Amino acid sequence: MLMTKERRPAIRTLRGWAISVLHEVGAIRECEEHGWMQERGDPHARERAFDMARRDPPTGVSQADAVGEIHNALDSIGDACPECPPDRQARG
Ligand SMILES: [Zn+2]
C-alpha cells in the first residue's frame, strides 16, 4: 500500500534560513526601491552570520551544511541591486 509521505521541513528552505540570518546580522540588505537583496561587504556582519550558523544551525541541519549555505547565499547575492541604474551602483 502506498502511503503519502508528508515531509515537513522545520524551515521553509535552508536557503531561506541563510538569507534571514544574513539579513538579521546586517550582512545583506534589501533595496528600498526594488526589494533585491544586496551584499553589504561587511566582514563583521558576515562573521556574525557564520557564528550563528555554527552555534545555532536549523533543526536537522549539520553545522557544516548551515555554514555552507551561508557561503552559497553570499555567493549568489550581488553587492548591488540588479534593477537600480548602474551609474548609481558604481560609486559609493
Ligand atoms: Zn534597486
PDB file of the backbone (N, CA, C, O) and the ligand in Angstrom, with CONECT records:
HET     ZN  A 101       1
ATOM      1  N   MET A   1       0.830  -1.197   0.000  1.00  0.00           N
ATOM      2  CA  MET A   1       0.000   0.000   0.000  1.00  0.00           C
ATOM      3  C   MET A   1       0.869   1.252   0.000  1.00  0.00           C
ATOM      4  O   MET A   1       1.835   1.384   0.751  1.00  0.00           O
ATOM      5  N   LEU A   2       0.482   2.136  -0.858  1.00  0.00           N
ATOM      6  CA  LEU A   2       1.254   3.368  -0.950  1.00  0.00           C
ATOM      7  C   LEU A   2       0.798   4.377   0.094  1.00  0.00           C
ATOM      8  O   LEU A   2      -0.392   4.588   0.329  1.00  0.00           O
ATOM      9  N   MET A   3       1.766   4.963   0.683  1.00  0.00           N
ATOM     10  CA  MET A   3       1.416   5.983   1.656  1.00  0.00           C
ATOM     11  C   MET A   3       2.043   7.308   1.240  1.00  0.00           C
ATOM     12  O   MET A   3       3.172   7.371   0.755  1.00  0.00           O
ATOM     13  N   THR A   4       1.298   8.309   1.441  1.00  0.00           N
ATOM     14  CA  THR A   4       1.839   9.628   1.141  1.00  0.00           C
ATOM     15  C   THR A   4       2.741  10.050   2.289  1.00  0.00           C
ATOM     16  O   THR A   4       2.318  10.188   3.437  1.00  0.00           O
ATOM     17  N   LYS A   5       3.962  10.241   1.940  1.00  0.00           N
ATOM     18  CA  LYS A   5       4.882  10.705   2.972  1.00  0.00           C
ATOM     19  C   LYS A   5       4.895  12.224   2.985  1.00  0.00           C
ATOM     20  O   LYS A   5       5.238  12.890   2.008  1.00  0.00           O
ATOM     21  N   GLU A   6       4.521  12.708   4.084  1.00  0.00           N
ATOM     22  CA  GLU A   6       4.483  14.156   4.180  1.00  0.00           C
ATOM     23  C   GLU A   6       5.787  14.653   4.781  1.00  0.00           C
ATOM     24  O   GLU A   6       6.139  14.344   5.920  1.00  0.00           O
ATOM     25  N   ARG A   7       6.468  15.413   3.996  1.00  0.00           N
ATOM     26  CA  ARG A   7       7.700  15.977   4.522  1.00  0.00           C
ATOM     27  C   ARG A   7       7.431  17.345   5.113  1.00  0.00           C
ATOM     28  O   ARG A   7       6.874  18.229   4.462  1.00  0.00           O
ATOM     29  N   ARG A   8       7.823  17.493   6.308  1.00  0.00           N
ATOM     30  CA  ARG A   8       7.610  18.783   6.936  1.00  0.00           C
ATOM     31  C   ARG A   8       8.926  19.355   7.420  1.00  0.00           C
ATOM     32  O   ARG A   8       9.314  19.155   8.571  1.00  0.00           O
ATOM     33  N   PRO A   9       9.597  20.052   6.561  1.00  0.00           N
ATOM     34  CA  PRO A   9      10.872  20.642   6.995  1.00  0.00           C
ATOM     35  C   PRO A   9      10.640  21.682   8.075  1.00  0.00           C
ATOM     36  O   PRO A   9       9.647  22.409   8.055  1.00  0.00           O
ATOM     37  N   ALA A  10      11.573  21.743   9.020  1.00  0.00           N
ATOM     38  CA  ALA A  10      11.428  22.681  10.121  1.00  0.00           C
ATOM     39  C   ALA A  10      11.521  24.120   9.626  1.00  0.00           C
ATOM     40  O   ALA A  10      10.976  25.044  10.230  1.00  0.00           O
ATOM     41  N   ILE A  11      12.206  24.274   8.542  1.00  0.00           N
ATOM     42  CA  ILE A  11      12.319  25.596   7.949  1.00  0.00           C
ATOM     43  C   ILE A  11      11.856  25.501   6.525  1.00  0.00           C
ATOM     44  O   ILE A  11      11.877  24.417   5.942  1.00  0.00           O
ATOM     45  N   ARG A  12      11.437  26.604   5.945  1.00  0.00           N
ATOM     46  CA  ARG A  12      10.917  26.556   4.586  1.00  0.00           C
ATOM     47  C   ARG A  12      11.972  25.972   3.643  1.00  0.00           C
ATOM     48  O   ARG A  12      11.742  24.961   2.980  1.00  0.00           O
ATOM     49  N   THR A  13      13.112  26.620   3.601  1.00  0.00           N
ATOM     50  CA  THR A  13      14.240  26.076   2.857  1.00  0.00           C
ATOM     51  C   THR A  13      15.499  26.489   3.599  1.00  0.00           C
ATOM     52  O   THR A  13      15.506  27.475   4.336  1.00  0.00           O
ATOM     53  N   LEU A  14      16.557  25.728   3.396  1.00  0.00           N
ATOM     54  CA  LEU A  14      17.829  26.079   4.012  1.00  0.00           C
ATOM     55  C   LEU A  14      18.272  27.437   3.485  1.00  0.00           C
ATOM     56  O   LEU A  14      18.851  28.254   4.200  1.00  0.00           O
ATOM     57  N   ARG A  15      17.980  27.642   2.220  1.00  0.00           N
ATOM     58  CA  ARG A  15      18.309  28.897   1.570  1.00  0.00           C
ATOM     59  C   ARG A  15      17.611  30.085   2.251  1.00  0.00           C
ATOM     60  O   ARG A  15      18.217  31.122   2.520  1.00  0.00           O
ATOM     61  N   GLY A  16      16.316  29.888   2.516  1.00  0.00           N
ATOM     62  CA  GLY A  16      15.554  30.944   3.160  1.00  0.00           C
ATOM     63  C   GLY A  16      16.096  31.253   4.548  1.00  0.00           C
ATOM     64  O   GLY A  16      16.127  32.402   4.989  1.00  0.00           O
ATOM     65  N   TRP A  17      16.514  30.204   5.210  1.00  0.00           N
ATOM     66  CA  TRP A  17      17.101  30.391   6.540  1.00  0.00           C
ATOM     67  C   TRP A  17      18.382  31.230   6.444  1.00  0.00           C
ATOM     68  O   TRP A  17      18.584  32.170   7.212  1.00  0.00           O
ATOM     69  N   ALA A  18      19.239  30.866   5.485  1.00  0.00           N
ATOM     70  CA  ALA A  18      20.521  31.570   5.331  1.00  0.00           C
ATOM     71  C   ALA A  18      20.282  33.059   5.052  1.00  0.00           C
ATOM     72  O   ALA A  18      20.956  33.928   5.606  1.00  0.00           O
ATOM     73  N   ILE A  19      19.313  33.325   4.185  1.00  0.00           N
ATOM     74  CA  ILE A  19      19.008  34.717   3.853  1.00  0.00           C
ATOM     75  C   ILE A  19      18.533  35.470   5.095  1.00  0.00           C
ATOM     76  O   ILE A  19      18.921  36.613   5.335  1.00  0.00           O
ATOM     77  N   SER A  20      17.689  34.807   5.872  1.00  0.00           N
ATOM     78  CA  SER A  20      17.146  35.504   7.040  1.00  0.00           C
ATOM     79  C   SER A  20      18.236  35.773   8.066  1.00  0.00           C
ATOM     80  O   SER A  20      18.234  36.813   8.725  1.00  0.00           O
ATOM     81  N   VAL A  21      19.171  34.828   8.200  1.00  0.00           N
ATOM     82  CA  VAL A  21      20.294  35.046   9.122  1.00  0.00           C
ATOM     83  C   VAL A  21      21.145  36.211   8.643  1.00  0.00           C
ATOM     84  O   VAL A  21      21.500  37.092   9.426  1.00  0.00           O
ATOM     85  N   LEU A  22      21.471  36.217   7.358  1.00  0.00           N
ATOM     86  CA  LEU A  22      22.303  37.281   6.810  1.00  0.00           C
ATOM     87  C   LEU A  22      21.625  38.644   6.961  1.00  0.00           C
ATOM     88  O   LEU A  22      22.273  39.661   7.209  1.00  0.00           O
ATOM     89  N   HIS A  23      20.332  38.630   6.806  1.00  0.00           N
ATOM     90  CA  HIS A  23      19.577  39.876   6.943  1.00  0.00           C
ATOM     91  C   HIS A  23      19.587  40.335   8.390  1.00  0.00           C
ATOM     92  O   HIS A  23      19.748  41.519   8.685  1.00  0.00           O
ATOM     93  N   GLU A  24      19.411  39.374   9.282  1.00  0.00           N
ATOM     94  CA  GLU A  24      19.341  39.688  10.704  1.00  0.00           C
ATOM     95  C   GLU A  24      20.632  40.316  11.223  1.00  0.00           C
ATOM     96  O   GLU A  24      20.596  41.250  12.024  1.00  0.00           O
ATOM     97  N   VAL A  25      21.762  39.804  10.765  1.00  0.00           N
ATOM     98  CA  VAL A  25      23.034  40.334  11.258  1.00  0.00           C
ATOM     99  C   VAL A  25      23.486  41.557  10.469  1.00  0.00           C
ATOM    100  O   VAL A  25      24.475  42.201  10.818  1.00  0.00           O
ATOM    101  N   GLY A  26      22.757  41.868   9.412  1.00  0.00           N
ATOM    102  CA  GLY A  26      23.097  43.068   8.654  1.00  0.00           C
ATOM    103  C   GLY A  26      24.136  42.850   7.569  1.00  0.00           C
ATOM    104  O   GLY A  26      24.725  43.811   7.075  1.00  0.00           O
ATOM    105  N   ALA A  27      24.372  41.581   7.188  1.00  0.00           N
ATOM    106  CA  ALA A  27      25.335  41.304   6.127  1.00  0.00           C
ATOM    107  C   ALA A  27      24.745  41.630   4.755  1.00  0.00           C
ATOM    108  O   ALA A  27      25.466  41.932   3.804  1.00  0.00           O
ATOM    109  N   ILE A  28      23.429  41.562   4.679  1.00  0.00           N
ATOM    110  CA  ILE A  28      22.764  41.936   3.431  1.00  0.00           C
ATOM    111  C   ILE A  28      21.625  42.901   3.766  1.00  0.00           C
ATOM    112  O   ILE A  28      21.140  42.960   4.896  1.00  0.00           O
ATOM    113  N   ARG A  29      21.226  43.641   2.759  1.00  0.00           N
ATOM    114  CA  ARG A  29      20.052  44.492   2.974  1.00  0.00           C
ATOM    115  C   ARG A  29      19.221  44.501   1.705  1.00  0.00           C
ATOM    116  O   ARG A  29      19.673  44.113   0.628  1.00  0.00           O
ATOM    117  N   GLU A  30      18.007  44.952   1.870  1.00  0.00           N
ATOM    118  CA  GLU A  30      17.089  44.966   0.753  1.00  0.00           C
ATOM    119  C   GLU A  30      17.138  46.322   0.064  1.00  0.00           C
ATOM    120  O   GLU A  30      17.186  47.360   0.724  1.00  0.00           O
ATOM    121  N   CYS A  31      17.127  46.310  -1.274  1.00  0.00           N
ATOM    122  CA  CYS A  31      16.989  47.569  -1.998  1.00  0.00           C
ATOM    123  C   CYS A  31      15.638  48.177  -1.632  1.00  0.00           C
ATOM    124  O   CYS A  31      14.604  47.515  -1.722  1.00  0.00           O
ATOM    125  N   GLU A  32      15.657  49.432  -1.222  1.00  0.00           N
ATOM    126  CA  GLU A  32      14.408  50.051  -0.784  1.00  0.00           C
ATOM    127  C   GLU A  32      13.407  50.172  -1.918  1.00  0.00           C
ATOM    128  O   GLU A  32      12.196  50.138  -1.702  1.00  0.00           O
ATOM    129  N   GLU A  33      13.926  50.312  -3.125  1.00  0.00           N
ATOM    130  CA  GLU A  33      13.025  50.507  -4.255  1.00  0.00           C
ATOM    131  C   GLU A  33      12.537  49.201  -4.853  1.00  0.00           C
ATOM    132  O   GLU A  33      11.364  49.073  -5.206  1.00  0.00           O
ATOM    133  N   HIS A  34      13.433  48.230  -4.968  1.00  0.00           N
ATOM    134  CA  HIS A  34      13.097  47.027  -5.729  1.00  0.00           C
ATOM    135  C   HIS A  34      13.037  45.749  -4.902  1.00  0.00           C
ATOM    136  O   HIS A  34      12.543  44.726  -5.377  1.00  0.00           O
ATOM    137  N   GLY A  35      13.528  45.800  -3.687  1.00  0.00           N
ATOM    138  CA  GLY A  35      13.432  44.638  -2.828  1.00  0.00           C
ATOM    139  C   GLY A  35      14.473  43.556  -3.055  1.00  0.00           C
ATOM    140  O   GLY A  35      14.394  42.488  -2.447  1.00  0.00           O
ATOM    141  N   TRP A  36      15.463  43.816  -3.932  1.00  0.00           N
ATOM    142  CA  TRP A  36      16.520  42.830  -4.137  1.00  0.00           C
ATOM    143  C   TRP A  36      17.483  42.878  -2.964  1.00  0.00           C
ATOM    144  O   TRP A  36      17.759  43.937  -2.402  1.00  0.00           O
ATOM    145  N   MET A  37      17.990  41.699  -2.608  1.00  0.00           N
ATOM    146  CA  MET A  37      18.987  41.659  -1.554  1.00  0.00           C
ATOM    147  C   MET A  37      20.343  42.097  -2.111  1.00  0.00           C
ATOM    148  O   MET A  37      20.730  41.735  -3.222  1.00  0.00           O
ATOM    149  N   GLN A  38      21.035  42.870  -1.316  1.00  0.00           N
ATOM    150  CA  GLN A  38      22.364  43.320  -1.704  1.00  0.00           C
ATOM    151  C   GLN A  38      23.336  42.977  -0.588  1.00  0.00           C
ATOM    152  O   GLN A  38      23.042  43.142   0.596  1.00  0.00           O
ATOM    153  N   GLU A  39      24.494  42.500  -0.995  1.00  0.00           N
ATOM    154  CA  GLU A  39      25.524  42.176  -0.021  1.00  0.00           C
ATOM    155  C   GLU A  39      26.231  43.471   0.348  1.00  0.00           C
ATOM    156  O   GLU A  39      26.579  44.265  -0.526  1.00  0.00           O
ATOM    157  N   ARG A  40      26.445  43.684   1.642  1.00  0.00           N
ATOM    158  CA  ARG A  40      26.954  44.983   2.073  1.00  0.00           C
ATOM    159  C   ARG A  40      28.467  45.018   2.237  1.00  0.00           C
ATOM    160  O   ARG A  40      29.039  46.069   2.523  1.00  0.00           O
ATOM    161  N   GLY A  41      29.108  43.880   2.059  1.00  0.00           N
ATOM    162  CA  GLY A  41      30.564  43.862   2.157  1.00  0.00           C
ATOM    163  C   GLY A  41      31.065  44.158   3.559  1.00  0.00           C
ATOM    164  O   GLY A  41      32.133  44.745   3.734  1.00  0.00           O
ATOM    165  N   ASP A  42      30.302  43.755   4.547  1.00  0.00           N
ATOM    166  CA  ASP A  42      30.689  43.987   5.932  1.00  0.00           C
ATOM    167  C   ASP A  42      31.227  42.685   6.528  1.00  0.00           C
ATOM    168  O   ASP A  42      30.456  41.780   6.848  1.00  0.00           O
ATOM    169  N   PRO A  43      32.547  42.594   6.674  1.00  0.00           N
ATOM    170  CA  PRO A  43      33.138  41.328   7.137  1.00  0.00           C
ATOM    171  C   PRO A  43      32.697  40.951   8.546  1.00  0.00           C
ATOM    172  O   PRO A  43      32.612  39.767   8.870  1.00  0.00           O
ATOM    173  N   HIS A  44      32.417  41.941   9.383  1.00  0.00           N
ATOM    174  CA  HIS A  44      31.991  41.636  10.746  1.00  0.00           C
ATOM    175  C   HIS A  44      30.594  41.030  10.754  1.00  0.00           C
ATOM    176  O   HIS A  44      30.307  40.095  11.502  1.00  0.00           O
ATOM    177  N   ALA A  45      29.742  41.575   9.916  1.00  0.00           N
ATOM    178  CA  ALA A  45      28.382  41.036   9.820  1.00  0.00           C
ATOM    179  C   ALA A  45      28.430  39.607   9.291  1.00  0.00           C
ATOM    180  O   ALA A  45      27.710  38.734   9.776  1.00  0.00           O
ATOM    181  N   ARG A  46      29.283  39.374   8.293  1.00  0.00           N
ATOM    182  CA  ARG A  46      29.428  38.009   7.763  1.00  0.00           C
ATOM    183  C   ARG A  46      29.875  37.060   8.858  1.00  0.00           C
ATOM    184  O   ARG A  46      29.368  35.946   8.987  1.00  0.00           O
ATOM    185  N   GLU A  47      30.827  37.521   9.636  1.00  0.00           N
ATOM    186  CA  GLU A  47      31.369  36.672  10.696  1.00  0.00           C
ATOM    187  C   GLU A  47      30.269  36.307  11.688  1.00  0.00           C
ATOM    188  O   GLU A  47      30.197  35.177  12.171  1.00  0.00           O
ATOM    189  N   ARG A  48      29.415  37.286  11.981  1.00  0.00           N
ATOM    190  CA  ARG A  48      28.302  37.006  12.886  1.00  0.00           C
ATOM    191  C   ARG A  48      27.358  35.968  12.290  1.00  0.00           C
ATOM    192  O   ARG A  48      26.833  35.111  13.001  1.00  0.00           O
ATOM    193  N   ALA A  49      27.147  36.054  10.979  1.00  0.00           N
ATOM    194  CA  ALA A  49      26.255  35.100  10.317  1.00  0.00           C
ATOM    195  C   ALA A  49      26.840  33.683  10.412  1.00  0.00           C
ATOM    196  O   ALA A  49      26.125  32.729  10.715  1.00  0.00           O
ATOM    197  N   PHE A  50      28.147  33.559  10.150  1.00  0.00           N
ATOM    198  CA  PHE A  50      28.786  32.232  10.238  1.00  0.00           C
ATOM    199  C   PHE A  50      28.750  31.720  11.674  1.00  0.00           C
ATOM    200  O   PHE A  50      28.591  30.526  11.926  1.00  0.00           O
ATOM    201  N   ASP A  51      28.903  32.650  12.597  1.00  0.00           N
ATOM    202  CA  ASP A  51      28.834  32.307  14.010  1.00  0.00           C
ATOM    203  C   ASP A  51      27.474  31.716  14.366  1.00  0.00           C
ATOM    204  O   ASP A  51      27.382  30.702  15.059  1.00  0.00           O
ATOM    205  N   MET A  52      26.436  32.361  13.885  1.00  0.00           N
ATOM    206  CA  MET A  52      25.080  31.882  14.153  1.00  0.00           C
ATOM    207  C   MET A  52      24.863  30.518  13.519  1.00  0.00           C
ATOM    208  O   MET A  52      24.220  29.647  14.105  1.00  0.00           O
ATOM    209  N   ALA A  53      25.398  30.337  12.323  1.00  0.00           N
ATOM    210  CA  ALA A  53      25.241  29.059  11.626  1.00  0.00           C
ATOM    211  C   ALA A  53      25.910  27.940  12.411  1.00  0.00           C
ATOM    212  O   ALA A  53      25.383  26.832  12.506  1.00  0.00           O
ATOM    213  N   ARG A  54      27.084  28.245  12.976  1.00  0.00           N
ATOM    214  CA  ARG A  54      27.812  27.226  13.734  1.00  0.00           C
ATOM    215  C   ARG A  54      27.133  26.949  15.070  1.00  0.00           C
ATOM    216  O   ARG A  54      27.038  25.803  15.509  1.00  0.00           O
ATOM    217  N   ARG A  55      26.661  28.025  15.710  1.00  0.00           N
ATOM    218  CA  ARG A  55      26.121  27.881  17.046  1.00  0.00           C
ATOM    219  C   ARG A  55      24.681  27.375  17.033  1.00  0.00           C
ATOM    220  O   ARG A  55      24.266  26.615  17.908  1.00  0.00           O
ATOM    221  N   ASP A  56      23.935  27.806  16.035  1.00  0.00           N
ATOM    222  CA  ASP A  56      22.507  27.516  16.046  1.00  0.00           C
ATOM    223  C   ASP A  56      21.997  27.155  14.657  1.00  0.00           C
ATOM    224  O   ASP A  56      21.169  27.869  14.092  1.00  0.00           O
ATOM    225  N   PRO A  57      22.494  26.041  14.101  1.00  0.00           N
ATOM    226  CA  PRO A  57      22.027  25.624  12.774  1.00  0.00           C
ATOM    227  C   PRO A  57      20.557  25.236  12.841  1.00  0.00           C
ATOM    228  O   PRO A  57      20.064  24.886  13.914  1.00  0.00           O
ATOM    229  N   PRO A  58      19.844  25.291  11.711  1.00  0.00           N
ATOM    230  CA  PRO A  58      18.429  24.910  11.721  1.00  0.00           C
ATOM    231  C   PRO A  58      18.263  23.453  12.144  1.00  0.00           C
ATOM    232  O   PRO A  58      19.182  22.646  12.002  1.00  0.00           O
ATOM    233  N   THR A  59      17.093  23.131  12.661  1.00  0.00           N
ATOM    234  CA  THR A  59      16.803  21.774  13.103  1.00  0.00           C
ATOM    235  C   THR A  59      17.074  20.773  11.979  1.00  0.00           C
ATOM    236  O   THR A  59      16.592  20.944  10.860  1.00  0.00           O
ATOM    237  N   GLY A  60      17.840  19.738  12.281  1.00  0.00           N
ATOM    238  CA  GLY A  60      18.098  18.692  11.306  1.00  0.00           C
ATOM    239  C   GLY A  60      19.184  19.027  10.301  1.00  0.00           C
ATOM    240  O   GLY A  60      19.426  18.257   9.371  1.00  0.00           O
ATOM    241  N   VAL A  61      19.833  20.153  10.472  1.00  0.00           N
ATOM    242  CA  VAL A  61      20.891  20.555   9.544  1.00  0.00           C
ATOM    243  C   VAL A  61      22.212  20.589  10.297  1.00  0.00           C
ATOM    244  O   VAL A  61      22.301  21.135  11.396  1.00  0.00           O
ATOM    245  N   SER A  62      23.236  19.999   9.691  1.00  0.00           N
ATOM    246  CA  SER A  62      24.528  19.989  10.363  1.00  0.00           C
ATOM    247  C   SER A  62      25.157  21.385  10.325  1.00  0.00           C
ATOM    248  O   SER A  62      24.807  22.225   9.497  1.00  0.00           O
ATOM    249  N   GLN A  63      26.085  21.598  11.239  1.00  0.00           N
ATOM    250  CA  GLN A  63      26.784  22.884  11.271  1.00  0.00           C
ATOM    251  C   GLN A  63      27.460  23.158   9.942  1.00  0.00           C
ATOM    252  O   GLN A  63      27.425  24.277   9.430  1.00  0.00           O
ATOM    253  N   ALA A  64      28.081  22.113   9.385  1.00  0.00           N
ATOM    254  CA  ALA A  64      28.811  22.285   8.124  1.00  0.00           C
ATOM    255  C   ALA A  64      27.874  22.708   7.002  1.00  0.00           C
ATOM    256  O   ALA A  64      28.201  23.585   6.203  1.00  0.00           O
ATOM    257  N   ASP A  65      26.699  22.070   6.949  1.00  0.00           N
ATOM    258  CA  ASP A  65      25.733  22.425   5.913  1.00  0.00           C
ATOM    259  C   ASP A  65      25.204  23.841   6.111  1.00  0.00           C
ATOM    260  O   ASP A  65      25.006  24.585   5.150  1.00  0.00           O
ATOM    261  N   ALA A  66      24.982  24.196   7.361  1.00  0.00           N
ATOM    262  CA  ALA A  66      24.473  25.532   7.656  1.00  0.00           C
ATOM    263  C   ALA A  66      25.489  26.591   7.233  1.00  0.00           C
ATOM    264  O   ALA A  66      25.145  27.584   6.593  1.00  0.00           O
ATOM    265  N   VAL A  67      26.757  26.355   7.607  1.00  0.00           N
ATOM    266  CA  VAL A  67      27.811  27.297   7.232  1.00  0.00           C
ATOM    267  C   VAL A  67      27.958  27.347   5.708  1.00  0.00           C
ATOM    268  O   VAL A  67      28.133  28.417   5.125  1.00  0.00           O
ATOM    269  N   GLY A  68      27.883  26.165   5.072  1.00  0.00           N
ATOM    270  CA  GLY A  68      27.992  26.105   3.618  1.00  0.00           C
ATOM    271  C   GLY A  68      26.893  26.888   2.932  1.00  0.00           C
ATOM    272  O   GLY A  68      27.123  27.532   1.909  1.00  0.00           O
ATOM    273  N   GLU A  69      25.695  26.832   3.499  1.00  0.00           N
ATOM    274  CA  GLU A  69      24.582  27.541   2.875  1.00  0.00           C
ATOM    275  C   GLU A  69      24.731  29.047   3.027  1.00  0.00           C
ATOM    276  O   GLU A  69      24.315  29.807   2.152  1.00  0.00           O
ATOM    277  N   ILE A  70      25.319  29.478   4.130  1.00  0.00           N
ATOM    278  CA  ILE A  70      25.599  30.915   4.290  1.00  0.00           C
ATOM    279  C   ILE A  70      26.564  31.351   3.175  1.00  0.00           C
ATOM    280  O   ILE A  70      26.397  32.405   2.561  1.00  0.00           O
ATOM    281  N   HIS A  71      27.577  30.505   2.935  1.00  0.00           N
ATOM    282  CA  HIS A  71      28.516  30.788   1.838  1.00  0.00           C
ATOM    283  C   HIS A  71      27.783  30.887   0.510  1.00  0.00           C
ATOM    284  O   HIS A  71      27.976  31.836  -0.250  1.00  0.00           O
ATOM    285  N   ASN A  72      26.935  29.891   0.236  1.00  0.00           N
ATOM    286  CA  ASN A  72      26.204  29.868  -1.027  1.00  0.00           C
ATOM    287  C   ASN A  72      25.346  31.114  -1.195  1.00  0.00           C
ATOM    288  O   ASN A  72      25.309  31.726  -2.263  1.00  0.00           O
ATOM    289  N   ALA A  73      24.664  31.473  -0.125  1.00  0.00           N
ATOM    290  CA  ALA A  73      23.776  32.636  -0.205  1.00  0.00           C
ATOM    291  C   ALA A  73      24.583  33.896  -0.485  1.00  0.00           C
ATOM    292  O   ALA A  73      24.199  34.725  -1.310  1.00  0.00           O
ATOM    293  N   LEU A  74      25.717  34.028   0.219  1.00  0.00           N
ATOM    294  CA  LEU A  74      26.562  35.198  -0.005  1.00  0.00           C
ATOM    295  C   LEU A  74      27.067  35.233  -1.439  1.00  0.00           C
ATOM    296  O   LEU A  74      27.130  36.291  -2.064  1.00  0.00           O
ATOM    297  N   ASP A  75      27.431  34.044  -1.958  1.00  0.00           N
ATOM    298  CA  ASP A  75      27.931  33.956  -3.323  1.00  0.00           C
ATOM    299  C   ASP A  75      26.886  34.419  -4.335  1.00  0.00           C
ATOM    300  O   ASP A  75      27.206  35.020  -5.360  1.00  0.00           O
ATOM    301  N   SER A  76      25.632  34.121  -4.016  1.00  0.00           N
ATOM    302  CA  SER A  76      24.590  34.363  -5.004  1.00  0.00           C
ATOM    303  C   SER A  76      24.013  35.774  -4.910  1.00  0.00           C
ATOM    304  O   SER A  76      23.254  36.200  -5.781  1.00  0.00           O
ATOM    305  N   ILE A  77      24.369  36.482  -3.868  1.00  0.00           N
ATOM    306  CA  ILE A  77      23.832  37.832  -3.703  1.00  0.00           C
ATOM    307  C   ILE A  77      24.883  38.846  -4.124  1.00  0.00           C
ATOM    308  O   ILE A  77      25.999  38.854  -3.603  1.00  0.00           O
ATOM    309  N   GLY A  78      24.523  39.689  -5.057  1.00  0.00           N
ATOM    310  CA  GLY A  78      25.455  40.691  -5.539  1.00  0.00           C
ATOM    311  C   GLY A  78      25.556  41.849  -4.562  1.00  0.00           C
ATOM    312  O   GLY A  78      24.797  41.941  -3.597  1.00  0.00           O
ATOM    313  N   ASP A  79      26.511  42.731  -4.834  1.00  0.00           N
ATOM    314  CA  ASP A  79      26.646  43.877  -3.941  1.00  0.00           C
ATOM    315  C   ASP A  79      25.850  45.072  -4.447  1.00  0.00           C
ATOM    316  O   ASP A  79      25.959  46.178  -3.918  1.00  0.00           O
ATOM    317  N   ALA A  80      25.049  44.831  -5.479  1.00  0.00           N
ATOM    318  CA  ALA A  80      24.230  45.913  -5.998  1.00  0.00           C
ATOM    319  C   ALA A  80      22.893  45.356  -6.452  1.00  0.00           C
ATOM    320  O   ALA A  80      22.792  44.196  -6.852  1.00  0.00           O
ATOM    321  N   CYS A  81      21.884  46.184  -6.386  1.00  0.00           N
ATOM    322  CA  CYS A  81      20.574  45.779  -6.870  1.00  0.00           C
ATOM    323  C   CYS A  81      20.591  45.719  -8.397  1.00  0.00           C
ATOM    324  O   CYS A  81      20.995  46.682  -9.049  1.00  0.00           O
ATOM    325  N   PRO A  82      20.153  44.588  -8.976  1.00  0.00           N
ATOM    326  CA  PRO A  82      20.177  44.440 -10.434  1.00  0.00           C
ATOM    327  C   PRO A  82      19.250  45.412 -11.164  1.00  0.00           C
ATOM    328  O   PRO A  82      19.383  45.603 -12.373  1.00  0.00           O
ATOM    329  N   GLU A  83      18.336  46.012 -10.458  1.00  0.00           N
ATOM    330  CA  GLU A  83      17.381  46.889 -11.135  1.00  0.00           C
ATOM    331  C   GLU A  83      17.704  48.368 -10.957  1.00  0.00           C
ATOM    332  O   GLU A  83      17.136  49.217 -11.643  1.00  0.00           O
ATOM    333  N   CYS A  84      18.606  48.674 -10.046  1.00  0.00           N
ATOM    334  CA  CYS A  84      18.984  50.069  -9.891  1.00  0.00           C
ATOM    335  C   CYS A  84      19.893  50.452 -11.051  1.00  0.00           C
ATOM    336  O   CYS A  84      20.670  49.623 -11.525  1.00  0.00           O
ATOM    337  N   PRO A  85      19.809  51.685 -11.511  1.00  0.00           N
ATOM    338  CA  PRO A  85      20.676  52.113 -12.616  1.00  0.00           C
ATOM    339  C   PRO A  85      22.151  51.934 -12.256  1.00  0.00           C
ATOM    340  O   PRO A  85      22.569  52.259 -11.145  1.00  0.00           O
ATOM    341  N   PRO A  86      22.937  51.411 -13.209  1.00  0.00           N
ATOM    342  CA  PRO A  86      24.353  51.106 -12.945  1.00  0.00           C
ATOM    343  C   PRO A  86      25.152  52.291 -12.449  1.00  0.00           C
ATOM    344  O   PRO A  86      26.045  52.133 -11.618  1.00  0.00           O
ATOM    345  N   ASP A  87      24.846  53.469 -12.943  1.00  0.00           N
ATOM    346  CA  ASP A  87      25.657  54.614 -12.528  1.00  0.00           C
ATOM    347  C   ASP A  87      25.450  54.948 -11.048  1.00  0.00           C
ATOM    348  O   ASP A  87      26.297  55.570 -10.406  1.00  0.00           O
ATOM    349  N   ARG A  88      24.285  54.511 -10.525  1.00  0.00           N
ATOM    350  CA  ARG A  88      24.072  54.759  -9.103  1.00  0.00           C
ATOM    351  C   ARG A  88      24.786  53.719  -8.263  1.00  0.00           C
ATOM    352  O   ARG A  88      25.119  53.965  -7.104  1.00  0.00           O
ATOM    353  N   GLN A  89      25.025  52.527  -8.867  1.00  0.00           N
ATOM    354  CA  GLN A  89      25.673  51.463  -8.110  1.00  0.00           C
ATOM    355  C   GLN A  89      27.185  51.646  -8.067  1.00  0.00           C
ATOM    356  O   GLN A  89      27.835  51.333  -7.070  1.00  0.00           O
ATOM    357  N   ALA A  90      27.730  52.161  -9.167  1.00  0.00           N
ATOM    358  CA  ALA A  90      29.180  52.156  -9.339  1.00  0.00           C
ATOM    359  C   ALA A  90      29.897  52.942  -8.251  1.00  0.00           C
ATOM    360  O   ALA A  90      30.931  52.504  -7.746  1.00  0.00           O
ATOM    361  N   ARG A  91      29.366  54.076  -7.895  1.00  0.00           N
ATOM    362  CA  ARG A  91      30.055  54.895  -6.919  1.00  0.00           C
ATOM    363  C   ARG A  91      29.391  54.772  -5.563  1.00  0.00           C
ATOM    364  O   ARG A  91      28.189  54.522  -5.466  1.00  0.00           O
ATOM    365  N   GLY A  92      30.159  54.944  -4.547  1.00  0.00           N
ATOM    366  CA  GLY A  92      29.543  54.915  -3.239  1.00  0.00           C
ATOM    367  C   GLY A  92      30.512  54.580  -2.244  1.00  0.00           C
ATOM    368  O   GLY A  92      30.181  54.504  -1.061  1.00  0.00           O
TER     369      GLY A  92
HETATM  370 ZN    ZN A 101      17.130  48.711  -6.613  1.00  0.00          ZN2+
END
